[in-house]
Amino acid sequence: MKNSSNKNFSGNSRKRNQKNSNFYSKKINSAKKNNKFSNNPANDNTNLRGKNISNLSTIRRRSSINSEHKEVIENTSDIYKESANKKNFDDWVWGKHSVFEALVNERAINRIWCTSEIFSSEKFYILLKDLKSKGVLVEEVSWNRLSQLTFGASHQGVALQLACSKTISLENLISFSTKKSSNPIILALDGITDPHNVGAIIRSAEAFDCKGIVIPQRRSAGLTGTVAKVAAGALEHLPVSRVVNLNRALDELKKNGFLVIGLSGDSKLSISSFKEKTPMVVIVGSEDKGISLLTQKKCDYILRIPIKGKTSSLNASVAAAISLFHLTSE
């Protein structure tokens, strides 16, 4: 019995040892495949060299990316500076003290940008509110937006663009025009944002003895240096009124005996057959959109310029010149 038991025990022990040996052999082989374990020092060094080369490659690649990123930033900065140099800031004023002095001394102003803190401050609130009521476009913007507009200048929360000429109130324009002529013509602009067009219209208006121009506060180019240049001196002889709301201004002109005339290519009434001789306001809209629907409702007459060729529309300044020629001819 003893011998049989010992044989069985010995056999079981050998089987267990064999299983353990197979288990650890598999573990070692798996570790070798994954380069986690090696009995050969040469293999370990090779693995280390591989890792070092891989790390060096990663460092070089990252360095290359960083240098390229730095180059992009530098190029962007150069473009930013170049744009700032190209922008003409001759008619701009920024900084609290400089802007305040311009406002107090009643400089001709086209547009003002300020933060909400500046607009509501005790020093600026009354001045800005008064200018806004007179037709000057006052915009509340964020500090970052103002930094973009001034290309990073020390603006202190406020900046303005000077106008090339002072404007007058609508009341003064009506009084001035009726004193100068029994049948004055005033030109009103609706949605003309191109300063070159505005300048050309002013030049034509003065040439055809127009008594004044009405420009809305929004959706219109202001009296910038470009406008004055294109107008070629005509702005010095033609009063301009910048109004908060064009339609309310038309109502006021109607109360003072002015006939409101709109220009549109869709009208059936030709300007060549229009013979009224009375104080009138001629409204010129943009080439692409024309006169707004709300403004059209204010018109007593809507006239078209007859076109004989295949051209579908005329430039706003050309349309203004042709219409004034017809309306002022004897």
C-alpha positions, 0 to 999 in steps of 0.5 A: 500500500505504501509503495503504491501511494508513493508512486501516485504522489510522485506522479502527481508531483511531476505533473504539477511541476510540468504544468508550472514549468509550461506556465512560466515558459509561456510568461517568459516567451510573452515578455520577450515578444513584448520586449519587457524581459530579456536574458540577453544584455545586447537585446536590452541595449538595442531596445534602449537605443530604439527607445532613445531614437524614438524619443529623439525623433519625437522631440525633433518633430515637436520642435519642427511643429513649434518652429512652424507655429512660431513662424505662423504667429510672426507672419500673422503679426506682420500682416496685422501691423501692415494692415494697421499701417495701411489704415488711415487714422488721420481723422481718428481720435482716441483716449478719454482726454483727447475725445473729450476735448474734441467733443467740447470744442464741437469738432465735426464728428462722423462716428463715435465708438465707446464702451458702455462704461464710457457712455454711462459715465458722468463726464460723457453721457450728456455730450454723447446723448446730445450728439446722437440726437443730432445724427452722429452715429454713437455705437456702444462696443466691447473693449476688445472690439475697440482694440480691433478697430484701433489696432491695439492702440491705448484707446481707454474705452472711447474713439471717434472719427472726425467728419470732413464737414459740419452738418446742420439740423433738418430745421435749419436746412429747410429754412436755408433752402426755402430762403434761397429758392422758391422751388428748392430741391433737396436730395435724400439718400437711402441706404447708400453706404459706398463713400465714393457714391456719396461723394459723387452724388454730392458733386452732382447735387451741387452742380445742378443747384440742389439746396441740400442733402439729407443723410440718415444716421445708419445705413449710409456713409458719413462725411469721411475724407473719401467723400470729401475727396470724391466730391471735389470741393462741392461739400464746401458749398452744399449743406448736409443734414444727418438725421436719426430717422429718414422717414421721420425727416420726410414727414417733417419735410412734407409738413413744410410743403415739400413733395417727396419723389422716389426713384425706381426702375419699376415705376411706370411714370417716366421722369421725363414727363414729370413737370411739377414745379414745387419744393421737392425731396428726391430720394436716391436708393442703392443700386442693388436694393433701391429705396426701402418699402417703408420709404416708398410709402412716404413718396408722393410720386415714384419716377423711373429714368427711361433706359433704352439699352440692355443695361438693367440699372444705373449707378446711384450717383449717375441716377441722381445726376440724370434725375436732377438734370430733368427736374431742374431743366426749364 
